[in-house]
Amino acid sequence: MVSQPAKIALLGAGLIGGEHAALLFRNPKTELVAIVDPAEAAKSVADQYGARHYCDALTMLEQIRPDGVIIALPNALHAAAVIACVEHGIPCLVEKPVADTLEAAMLLVAAADRTGVPVLVGHHRRHSPDIAKARQLVAEGALGRLVAVNAMWMADKPGHYFNTAWRREPGGGPLLINLIHDVDCLRFICGDIEEVMALTSNTVRGFEVEDSASISARFTSGALGTFLMSDAAVSPYNWDTAAGQALYFPHQPENAYFLSGTQAALAVPSMDLWMHETQNGDWQHPLVRRHVTLDGSRAYDNQLAHFIDIIAGTATPLISARDGMMTLATTLTIARSARERRPVRPQELIDDAMNS
């Protein structure tokens, strides 16, 4: 028996929403049945893919009742959209961040827990073979005990990118748009981050939000890490271009993450593993390099395949709403640390949100 394609609706037809529409259209296991976006341009996107166009999500959910929904709306609209979907019993994939505030994320998580409807958070890098393999290598002890981690995300966004007002305002800066992916990757690979100390700067553009940040972090394992981020710097040192997995960026082979342990070091996404020839080697002995091969699969294709399995009830979300909330809390911890010029723990923000 041949199963029918999953009927999926898309909320938001902007930059990433348009990419989701193309992915859904190309996949034989999905049918793009509706696009919800009040913008006039969204109707053209819907017509292009033979989908119905709506301006209101609730009307669409009640009239079509899709098998699943992909949410690609501005950050501040994520929570309400997810809650509407799960209350209608419809699984959803929500683009990161799971919400724009921790309080909104908690409401979203509560709704998902109450209804039992699965929510997949769109941290697509978890579905990339390099990130999955790095997690496996660390978990298997291939690096020994993890000691130090370095992550970079630096790129030069064009001026017209900021014509969209929410990208210039609190809740829409590069911490929540870009660095949150790196935070999630390092949480996934190395375990939770328990404390951060951060500096941010907005001196290049002068917007309310930051354009650059420098962060020191302590993982619960005891490993230490550093993050360097800027969306105003010419650089190949970001996962989006280095991994060749991004939908709308050129591939610039480089590295974005460096993981070092007591037995070996790993560069990602090149997947070069460095170690001594013998276990008794030390800094006065040469290192050998071994390249770790990957399966060549594509992160967004893998994410969509995973979402299809979630809709079918054969898989649970690789990153749940609660897990996505922890990534959000850690990223907001960075913002608070920079604002208050002190070390901050994610648990502090969670406690504050629960008591607010």
Buried (B, 14 or more C-beta within 10 A) or exposed (E): EEEEBBBBBBBBBBEBBBBBBBBBBEBEBBBBBBBBBEEEEBBEBBEBBEBBBBEEBEEBBEEBEBBBBBBBBBBBBBBBBBBBBBBBEBBBBBBBBBBBBBBBBBBBBEBBBEBEBBBBBBBBBBBBBBBBBBBEBBEEEBBBEBBEBBBBBBBEBEEEEBEEEBBBEEBBBBBBBBBBBBBBBBBBBBBBBBBBBBBBEBEBBEBEBBBBBBBBBBBEBEBBBBBBBBBBBEBBBBBBBBBBBBBEBEEBEBBBBBBBBEBBBBBBBBBBBBBBEEEEBEEEEEEEEEEBEBEEEBBBBBBBBBBBBBBBEEBEBBBBBBBBBBBBBBBBBBBBBBEEEEBBBBEBBBEEBEEE
